[in-house]
Amino acid sequence: MTEKTKPEAKPKTAKVEKNKVVKKEKPTSKPKSGVGFFKVLGRLVFLLFLAGISVAGWIFWQDWQQKTQNITANSLTIGSISPVVMANQQQSQISVKQSLEQQQNIFNLESQIQNLQLRINAQGARLVELGSTTRSDWLLAEAEYLARLAKQRLQTERNTKSPLALLESVDAILQQIDEPNLIEVRGAVAADITALRLVSDIDKQGVYVELNALAASINKLQVMEVDKPLELANQIKQQNTSQEVGVLDKFLADFSGLIRIRERQSPIEPILERAEEQTVRQNLQMMLEQAQLALLREEQVIYQQSLVKAQEYLQRFFKVTASAEGIGQRLQRLADTNIIQQLPSIHSSLEAVQNLLVVRQQRLLDSKRSEQAESQR
């Protein structure tokens, strides 16, 4: 018991010492209370921060939920409205197309109305002209038609006879109109008539007919061939009648009867068969037909070349007879003929008549306008 009690006395002293120590350190206990206050304040601020974050998160979440709901509602609304919008767009496109078609129809109707108005105006002016047309106007219109016809005939027919007769008719019509301003017109007509009379007319019809006759006469010509030997009967007869002739003279006489010598300027062609002879005649006729075609087209070079080639063909394959020589001379004469017709220009008479008609119509319109202006006053 004594051993246990002894050690227990020491802690008391320790406590005392501690108490003593504590009592000695009492002046330093004041700062501990300030640090605790700041800790509590920091904890309070932290709690407030957490509460603020929580409140902000809750508010953000509520706002996000609201926006999500709004977006969903808007998407549903857009999905329900989009068919209506598409239908409205299609309807608007149809309306625009219909409006464009209506505008085009309106434009076409306006153009038709304008054309009708122009026609009405032209018909009215024409009626006014016809109402005030005199005999001189009809004669001038006839003269214009004949002058235009003369110009066309000169270009198409390539002949001066018909245009000359037409211009003479124009001059005769102008003589019936007693007006002083026709002097220039008659002078132009007289100049064209003189130009036509001075032209040397080519008789193409005569040349064509002559070439046609030459082509028909080709069948009557004889094709070149080698002379046949004397018949045996003639030889026997000559032998009987010449008994007194020597053997050498008899041989020479018989040999000379078999040989004929003829001078030719062209080379001798081989003997032609029946089919070849017909081909030669057809070729010569085709050359003459080609010359006829060149005559109608006024192609001088082709015309001359065709006739020259026909002459060469004639000398090469046909016998030199009176008919062949006559055909060759006619071909040479035709080859030297000029087939290009030199035609004058007769446009001055037509222009003069047309200018006179324009002047008369302008005077008539001016007089009508002056009468309308006076009536309006």
C-alpha positions, 0 to 999 in steps of 0.5 A: 500500500505504501508503494502505491501511494508514493508514486501517486503523490508525484502527479499532484506535484505535476499538476501543481506545476502545470497549474503553476505554469498555466498561471504563469502563461495566462497573459498569452491566452488572449490571441487564441480568441481572435484566431477562433473568430476568424476561423468561424468567420471563414467557415461562415463565408465558405458556407455562404459561398457554397449556399450561393453556388448551390442557389446559382446552380439551382437557378441555372438548372431551372433556367436550362430546364425552361430553355429546353422546354421552350426549345422543344415547344418551338421545335414542335411549333416549327414542325407543325408550321413548316407544312403550312409554310411550304404550302404557302411558298408553293402557292406564292410560286404559283401566284407569281407564275400566274402573274407573269403569264398574265403580264405576258398575255397583257404584253401580247394583247398590247402589241396586237392592239398596236399592230391593229392600230397601225394597220387601221392608220395605214388603211385610213391613209390608203383610203385617203390616198385612193379617195384623192387618187387621180388618173396621173397617179394610176399612170405613174403606178403603171409606169413604176410596175413596167420599169421594175418588170423591165429590170427583172427581165433584163436580169433573168432573160439576159436579153435586151428585147423585152426590157427595151419594149417595156421601157418604151411603154413606160416612156409612152405612159409618161407622155400621157401625163402633162406635168412639168416635173416629168422631164427628169424622169423621162430623161432617165428613161430615155438614157436607159433605152439608149443604153439598151439599143447600143448593146449588141444582142447575141443570138443565143437561141440561134447558136443553141439550135445550130449546135442541136442540128450539128449533134443530129448530123453526127449520125450521118458521118462515116467512121474512118476505116482501112480501104478493102482490097480488090476483089478476086474477080477483078484480079482474074479479069485483069490477068485475062486481059493483060496476057501480053504483060510481062511477069514483072509488070503483072506483079507490079500491077497486082501489088499496086491494086492492093495498096492505096496511099492517102495523105493525112495530117492526123495519126491513123487510128485503128479500125473501130468495132461497131460498139466503139463506133457508137460510143465515139458518136455519143461522145461527140454529141455529149461535147456539143450538149456540153457546149449548149449548157455553157452557152446558157450559163454564159461560160465562155471558156467551157463553151470554147473548150467543148467545141475545140475538143469536138473538132479534134474528135471529128478529125480523129475518128471520122472520114474527111468528107464534104459533110465532115469538113462542113461540120468542122467549119461550123464548129470553128465559127461557133467557137469564135463566137462571144456568148457573154452578153454585156448588159447595161444597168437600167435602174435609173428609170425605176428610181426616177419614177419611184422618187416622183411617186414619193414626192407626190404622196408627200405633197398629198399628205401635207395638204391633208394635214394642213386641211385637218389643222385648219378644220381644227382651228 
